[in-house]
Amino acid sequence: MPARQLGEPGPDDATLLRMLRSAVRVPDHGKRVPFRFLRIQGDARARLGEALAALTLQRDPAAGSAVVDKDRQRFTHAPLVVAVIAVLDPDDAQIPEQERLLSAGCVCFALLQAAQSLGFGANWITGWPAYDDQARRLLGVAAHERVAGFIHIGTPQLEAPERERPDPAALLTDLAL
């Protein structure tokens, strides 16, 4: 479901915790829990949008109004956005960083599924704020952390458009040793 098509109501606190309980049931080599959540809702969505719009203009003073407006509204469509933060502590050399990052990615997907199973629409988006150092600092993301995804959650305002998917048979090969 496109994030722009997600409106009120969003999940209440109890429902969100139910979704998160489901989302944390992912592969986690070494039981390191290499992820955490950041809830973005209410007025914080607009304040974050204003800060991102300012960052956009700082990065490119000639940015057009449409670009700046897109960043200003980036987090305002869905009533709830959950940032899934991958915790990649460099002191945890026993478990490869990629496995910890993949675990956080699984959390993103599991949260999508949990939201949808409870009747909400959801969309997993990253975009430049997930990778920009200044934007990550705004979100309180530490140097050893990464944004795995922003999960936008709300009530679908229209029927979700289906998109074309690849043919799994065309993707499958057999090992021939």
Buried (B, 14 or more C-beta within 10 A) or exposed (E): BBBEBBBEEBBEEEBBEBBBEBBBEBEBEEEBBBBBBBEBBEEEBEEBBEBBBBBBBEEEEEBEEEBBBBBBBBBBBBBBBBBBBBBBBEEBEEBEBEBBBBBBBBBBBBBBBBBBEBEBBBBBBBBEBBEBEEBBEBBEBEEEBBBBBBBBBBBBBEEEEEEEEEEEEEEEEEEEE
